[in-house]
Amino acid sequence: MNQNADPEFVSLIQNGLNVWLDTFKALDEFEWFKIDKDRANIFQLLSFGIAHHETFDTAVSLCISIFEYIERRGYWQEWYALFELAYTQFDQSDQSENQYKLLNCLVQLNILMDRIDEAEAYIKNAKCNLEVEPLTNQLTGIRCSLAQIAIRQGDLDKAQKISEEALDAYKTLKNNSGAAHAEVLLGMVHHHQGERHQAITYYKSAVDRWKKEKNDFWLARTIINLGYCLIEIENYDEADRCFEQAISILAKSNYEFDKSTAHINRGFLYFRLEKWDKAEREFNLANSRFIRESPHTHLKSLIFHNLGSVQIKQKAHPVAEENLNFAVELRRKLGDEVRLASSLGTLGELYYQLERCAESEQRLSEAIALLELYPTNDWALDMKSKFSELRESLL
């Protein structure tokens, strides 16, 4: 860190950082798109601010302030190195509030980029003991990130324990927004465990908290999750109302990832209802240019898998094959074996319909081999049974 810079230059950096801090405080979260055109200038300003001792603290505060904007807009890769550089400038023995906040920003960026091992490593390498450290909002936020990591790793018991502890902590701290985040995590855990009604209870409680906080963005994210659970208990009308509300809220923003998620889930609803044309329309709305050019591999794989699935129903076989093969390619890169098996098995079903028996057997066998690695995963077991029955009919 430079401690001998020209004072006039340092003063200019400090003034610029202060201007952008004030700008972010003044803007509503649905107005953050207004600074999109200036993000390269902000990035350069922060680079200078992090590099100088006199401006470092203000630069870190600005990094933390704009994190949600970066997360929602998908600028994860281009900003990651800057956040990492800022974090490495901290004295690791000085565990300040902003240091913990920046740590959690880095963890979240890694989770968003599907770098789960890296996210976990950052927390493990940080010199904080989450079991014995005093109760704070910052440390409880890191615990919530650990719960997200556990969900992605399939360790649902661990995720549930951490999320329940986080919920209790946020209630003690009287942090209503934090409690809502913890309830969303618990909804996700119970959803993955197949306990749909319990998941819905947590999601609805979180929805009430977001309404009380007047936080429309997180309200939209939560009702998308709620809508998906409602589909699975066949409450289709209420699910559709959830997606309609989320799409309406997000329409005034440029948060393309969340818009796509809403359309994907609504498309899945129409798929369940066998409304193939409506389902395809929603999946195509999800497949915006922004998403296609983004680094969000998981979301893209979901869009192309779903497009392929509905196109099979529409007998649009060539385009279905193309989209499913692309989904397989993306899921191989992700290392997501259960979802990869889903795409491979769906390709096997397509080839079965086309009487391309050798290719059908090959894809089904590969899918079944992957699913056998997950004997406790209910979804994997269901798919294995379905794909095995189809393969048997080929022999």
Secondary structure, 3 states (H helix, E strand, C coil): CECCCCHHHHHHHHHHHHHHHHHHHHCCHHHHHHHHHHHHHHHHHHHHHHHEHHHHHHHHHHHHHHHHHHHHHCCHHHHHHHHHHHHHCCCCCCCCHHHHHHHHHHHHHHHHCCCHHHHHHHHHHCCCCCCCCCCCHHHHHHHHHHHHHHHHHCCHHHHHHHHHHHHHHHHHCCCHHHHHHHHHHHHHHHHHCCCHHHHHHHHHHHHHHHHHHCCHHHHHHHHHHHHHHHHHCCCHHHHHHHHHHHHHHHCCCCCHHHHHHHHHHHHHHHHHCCCHHHHHHHHHHHCCHHHHCCCCHHHHHHHHHHHHHHHHHCCCHHHHHHHHHHHHHHHHHHCCHHHHHHHHHHHHHHHHHCCCHHHHHHHHHHHHHHHCCCCCCHHHHHHHHHHHHHHHHHC
